[in-house]
Amino acid sequence: MTTPQSLDDWLAHCDRMHPSSMDLSLERTMEVRRRLGLTFAVPVIVVAGTNGKGSTCALIESIARHAGYRTGLYQKPELVHFQERCKLDGAPVAAEALLPHFEAVEAARAGITLTKFEFTTLAIARLLAQSPADLVILEVGLGGRYDAVNAFDADAVVITSIDLDHTEWLGPDRESIGLEKAQVMRPGVPAIVSDPLPPASVVRHAEAIGADLWLVGRDYNHAGDRQQWGWSGRGRRYTGLAYPALRGANQLLNASGAIAVLESLRGRLPITAQAVRNGLATVELPGRFQVLPGQPALVLDVAHNPQAAAVLARNLDAMGFYPRTLAVFGAMRDKDIPAVLAPLAPLVDGWYVCGLPTARAAAPAELAQFVAGATGARPVPVQACDTASDALRAAWAAAEPADRIVVFGSFYTVGGVLRDGVPRPPAQLQGP
């Protein structure tokens, strides 16, 4: 094989290596990790769950950085560029910085066939392990038991909200899915569960292995009014906190879990109240109920499963009055599309469904049929478009300045409108 010379070349090599994008097993990753001698010398936080993982990672990172710690973060998937998956001190690494780590994984695997996710996880983990970080945060991709991130032992774990997603891989109900995600827990290690109604399987597993289980409402809690909120935990309390800069009522649960996991590591990484306040106030994460300035209002959200869609609907409903809401939507064929559309259909006055650059995506014609089913007897126009950018342009063409456009669904959908930078409406819509 000719050695790949660029990050794109390496990613193409990974695509060709394994016939399937998923091959649920941990043995291959653990063996190559062993050959690489890959370990972390600093605390590692692993974040698993269905929804809220990315926000929780961003909140932990922001608070830790304001406390003066150097952070390494592995999160996925990217919105536009692959290197968004690997951040040092809040900024994506350069594509060139990843190349020697891809080369090292290739040399170490010596005949072991890795999936693209396994290969890239090892390469990014190697970069983070060799960086001057004080804290490493690893986001689980799918499930937990067989996810490549689970090849590394965590010093603390967060499990965010759990809902039905990837049921063909993880099981048909929350109990099955919760048990898969709980496998990232370790005996004696803090395990923060920020789901207020966690599956019983998560609690049972934590108790069975002797994890240090932190349950919201039992071991830590939060409360507040319209101006500020407070957090209390095991012997520590924070008051007068600003609400997280990430929009949406669900972000308080994520912020509360982020504070809890950092508190669980206080003996190694103490944080101050001011770091918590500043970290919450300045955290950024594109595509999570991201409201862009301008007219018409533009909302970007990677809600792609029923629970996330229901949260998006509540957040949209709380925004105030708009004469019309237009939606740009693209999704994977294997998602429960009717359940994703159900909470949003009553809020949307026009749909612009789009194709996505992956074979897993539902075709625009399929999405249009799902939309028709969700809207029922209510006559709502639906337009099929080739790409997310095309769909946004069509929505802009139909919108008035006072309207609202929401772009949601797959990461590919939101990434598609961000590919060339922050989208700007046509001049005639921007007002004086």
Secondary structure, 3 states (H helix, E strand, C coil): CCCCCCHHHHHHHHHHHCCCCCCCCCHHHHHHHHHHCCCCCCCEEEEECCECHHHHHHHHHHHHHHCCCCEEEECCCCCCCHHHHEEECCEECCHHHHHHHHHHHHHHHCCCCCCHHHHHHHHHHHHHHCCCCCEEEEECCCCCCCCHHHHCCCCEEEECECCCCCHHHHCCCHHHHHHHHHHHCCCCCEEEECCCCCCHHHHHHHHHHCCEEEEECCCEEEEECCCCEEEECCCCEEEEECCCCCCCCCHHHHHHHHHHHHHHCCCCCCCCHHHHHHHHHHCCCCCCCEEECCCCEEEEECCCCHHHHHHHHHHHHCCCCCCCEEEEEECECCCCHHHHHCCCHHHCCEEEEECCCCCCECCHHHHHHHHHHHHCCCCCCEEEECCHHHHHHHHHHHCCCCCEEEEEECHHHHHHHHCCCCCCCCHHHCCC
